[in-house]
Amino acid sequence: MWCRWIKRVLIPVVSILLADRLAAQHYLGVRGGYGGGYARFEYVDQTVRESRFLFGWPSGGISWKYFTEESVVGAVQADLQFAKKGYRILENGRFNEETGQYHYTHYVDRTLSIIELPFMWHIHVYLFKQRVRVFLNLGIYASYILDAYEKSGETENWKVLQEGKYRMNSVVDNQFEYGLCGGFGFSYLFGRYEIFAEGRYSFGYGDIMRSRSKYPESLYNRTPVDMINISMGLYYRLGKGGIRSFENPRVRTPKQPWGERMPQGPNKRS
């Protein structure tokens, strides 16, 4: 079985990746960053709660890009990374008439450790004699929650009353989630290397906890979680060929003197 799989799948794929004609457009790299998360929960009851961004988690992984012959559009990118995201929920809100705002007495922080796989369309343009690439990433992602950590307490001096590992329960929790993602950044190209920096926002569509329609005792109608991340990294271009856009610069037609542009009629015999 394994020999058949190697002959039919692995060897052809490796041969394509190692071909100079195509490998010049494949990039492999590593990335690492720092980010946070935000919960967009919809509750069944009318209890006043408020969601806040929560920052402070690292992320990192590997990345792959493939560029077509087009120098402006026509690239795809896929990442496989480990990341952490989470949220803060403020509870027990009471309205303060003097300030016109709600005052919350308790909070709950939850951190999710995930494996994420984004797949994106990589839109890019070149600047500064094609040594700088400005790009926009748009796509989708899927992720799997490995585990979670939770702490709760009082908002006064942010006193912690309880904390520890949150045990995932298949009846209540969804470990698989998905959504949309988009990022903006720039990179500097030198030789076969590329250094980049990117800011990315992931907009969650999947719920991390089951809704009332699927679990009668649930307190939620929707529980998506977003993630914001700032990352840097390094790519290496496979193969010996140069960047295709460098090899095919735009050809400009030289300007002709005004007299030579005028159409020439047939010569008249004297």
C-alpha positions in Angstrom: 0.0 0.0 0.0 2.7 2.5 1.0 4.8 1.7 -2.1 1.8 2.3 -4.3 1.1 5.6 -2.6 4.8 6.7 -3.0 4.8 5.9 -6.7 1.5 7.5 -7.6 1.4 10.5 -5.3 4.7 11.4 -3.5 7.2 11.0 -6.4 5.1 13.1 -8.9 4.6 15.8 -6.3 8.2 16.0 -5.3 9.2 16.0 -9.0 7.0 19.0 -9.7 8.3 20.9 -6.7 11.9 20.3 -7.6 11.5 21.3 -11.3 13.3 24.6 -11.9 10.6 25.9 -14.1 8.0 25.8 -11.4 10.1 25.8 -8.2 11.1 29.4 -8.8 7.6 30.4 -7.9 7.3 28.3 -4.7 8.2 29.9 -1.3 8.6 28.1 2.0 8.9 30.1 5.2 8.5 30.5 8.9 6.4 33.1 10.8 6.0 34.2 14.3 3.9 36.8 16.0 1.8 38.2 18.8 -1.9 38.8 19.1 -5.2 38.7 20.9 -8.9 37.9 20.6 -12.4 39.1 20.9 -15.7 37.3 21.5 -18.9 38.2 19.7 -21.4 36.3 21.9 -25.2 36.4 21.6 -26.9 35.4 24.8 -30.3 33.8 25.4 -31.1 35.8 28.5 -31.0 39.6 28.9 -28.3 39.8 31.5 -25.9 42.7 30.8 -22.5 41.5 29.8 -19.7 43.1 27.8 -16.9 41.6 25.7 -13.4 43.0 25.7 -10.2 42.4 23.6 -7.7 40.3 25.4 -4.0 40.4 24.2 -0.8 38.7 25.1 -0.4 35.4 23.2 2.4 34.3 20.8 1.8 32.4 17.5 4.1 30.7 15.1 4.2 28.2 12.2 5.2 27.5 8.6 3.9 29.1 5.4 3.8 28.3 1.7 3.2 30.6 -1.3 3.0 30.1 -5.0 3.2 32.9 -7.6 1.9 32.7 -11.1 3.2 34.6 -14.1 1.1 37.7 -13.2 3.2 40.3 -11.4 0.2 42.0 -9.7 -2.3 39.2 -8.9 -2.2 35.5 -9.1 -0.6 34.2 -5.9 -2.0 31.8 -3.3 -0.8 31.3 0.3 -1.4 28.7 3.0 -0.2 28.7 6.6 -0.1 26.0 9.3 0.4 27.6 12.6 0.0 27.2 16.4 -1.7 30.1 18.0 -3.5 31.2 21.1 -6.6 33.4 21.2 -9.2 34.2 23.7 -11.5 36.8 25.2 -12.7 38.6 28.3 -16.3 38.8 29.4 -17.4 41.3 32.0 -20.4 40.2 34.0 -22.9 41.4 36.6 -23.3 44.8 35.0 -25.1 47.6 36.8 -26.0 50.9 35.2 -24.4 54.0 36.9 -26.6 57.0 36.3 -23.9 59.5 37.2 -21.4 58.2 34.6 -24.0 56.9 32.2 -22.1 53.6 31.9 -22.4 50.1 33.2 -20.2 49.0 36.0 -19.2 45.3 36.1 -18.2 43.4 39.2 -16.9 40.1 37.7 -14.9 38.9 34.7 -14.1 35.7 32.9 -11.0 35.2 30.8 -10.6 32.2 28.6 -7.5 31.3 26.4 -7.8 28.9 23.5 -4.8 27.0 22.1 -5.5 26.2 18.5 -4.0 24.8 15.3 -5.0 27.0 12.4 -4.9 26.5 8.6 -5.6 29.7 6.6 -5.8 29.5 2.8 -5.7 32.9 1.1 -5.5 34.8 -2.2 -2.3 36.9 -2.1 -2.8 40.2 -4.0 0.5 42.1 -4.4 2.2 44.9 -6.2 6.0 45.7 -6.5 7.7 49.0 -5.5 11.2 50.4 -5.4 12.5 48.6 -8.5 10.7 45.4 -7.5 12.5 45.0 -4.3 9.5 45.7 -2.0 6.3 43.8 -2.3 3.1 45.3 -0.8 0.4 42.6 -0.3 -3.2 42.0 0.7 -4.3 38.6 1.9 -8.0 37.5 1.6 -9.3 34.1 2.4 -10.8 31.5 4.7 -9.5 29.5 7.7 -10.2 26.4 9.7 -8.9 25.7 13.2 -9.1 23.1 15.9 -9.1 23.9 19.6 -6.5 21.8 21.4 -7.2 22.9 24.9 -8.3 26.0 26.9 -7.4 27.8 30.1 -9.8 29.9 32.2 -9.7 32.3 35.1 -12.3 34.4 36.7 -12.5 37.0 39.5 -13.5 40.4 40.5 -12.9 43.5 38.4 -11.8 45.5 41.5 -8.0 45.3 41.3 -8.6 42.3 38.9 -8.5 39.9 41.7 -8.4 36.2 40.6 -10.8 33.9 42.4 -10.5 30.8 40.2 -8.2 29.7 37.5 -7.1 26.5 35.8 -7.4 24.3 32.7 -10.8 24.3 31.2 -11.9 20.7 30.3 -13.4 20.5 26.9 -16.8 18.8 26.7 -18.1 17.5 23.4 -21.7 18.0 24.6 -21.1 21.7 25.3 -18.0 22.8 23.3 -17.2 22.9 19.6 -13.5 22.2 19.0 -13.6 22.8 15.2 -14.2 26.4 14.0 -13.9 28.3 10.8 -14.2 31.8 9.3 -12.8 34.6 7.1 -9.4 36.1 7.3 -7.6 39.1 5.9 -4.2 40.7 6.2 -2.1 43.6 5.0 1.7 43.8 4.9 4.9 44.3 3.1 8.0 42.4 2.4 11.6 43.0 1.2 13.2 40.7 -1.3 16.9 40.0 -1.5 18.3 37.1 -3.5 16.2 34.0 -2.8 15.0 35.4 0.6 12.0 37.5 1.6 11.5 39.2 4.9 7.9 40.2 5.7 5.6 41.8 8.3 1.8 41.4 8.3 -1.2 42.4 10.4 -4.1 39.9 10.1 -7.6 39.8 11.4 -9.6 36.5 11.5 -13.4 36.9 11.7 -15.0 33.8 13.2 -18.1 32.2 11.9 -18.1 28.9 13.8 -19.3 28.7 17.4 -16.9 27.5 20.1 -19.9 26.5 22.3 -23.1 24.9 21.2 -26.1 27.1 20.8 -29.5 26.7 22.4 -30.9 25.1 19.3 -28.4 22.2 19.6 -28.0 22.1 23.4 -31.2 23.0 25.4 -29.3 24.2 28.5 -26.9 26.5 26.6 -26.9 30.2 27.5 -25.8 31.2 24.0 -27.3 31.7 20.6 -23.9 32.4 18.9 -20.3 32.2 20.2 -17.8 33.1 17.5 -14.3 34.4 18.5 -12.2 36.7 16.4 -8.4 36.9 16.4 -6.0 39.8 15.6 -2.3 39.0 15.0 0.8 40.9 14.0 3.6 38.7 12.7 7.0 38.7 11.0 8.8 36.0 9.1 11.2 34.8 6.5 10.6 33.0 3.2 13.0 31.1 1.0 12.4 30.7 -2.7 12.9 27.1 -4.0 14.8 26.4 -7.2 17.6 28.3 -8.9 15.4 30.4 -11.2 14.8 34.1 -10.5 11.6 35.8 -9.7 9.4 35.6 -12.7 8.3 39.2 -12.5 12.0 40.2 -12.5 12.7 38.2 -15.6 9.9 39.7 -17.6 10.0 43.5 -17.1 7.5 45.7 -18.8 8.7 46.7 -22.2 8.2 50.4 -23.0 8.0 51.6 -26.6 10.5 54.4 -27.2 9.0 57.8 -28.1 9.5 58.9 -31.7 10.0 62.5 -32.9 6.9 64.3 -33.9 7.8 64.4 -37.6 8.3 60.7 -37.7 4.8 60.1 -36.2 3.0 61.8 -39.1 1.6 59.4 -41.6 3.5 59.4 -44.9 1.4 59.6 -48.1 2.4 58.2 -51.5 5.3 60.0 -53.1 4.2 62.3 -56.0 6.1 62.2 -59.2 7.2 65.7 -60.4 
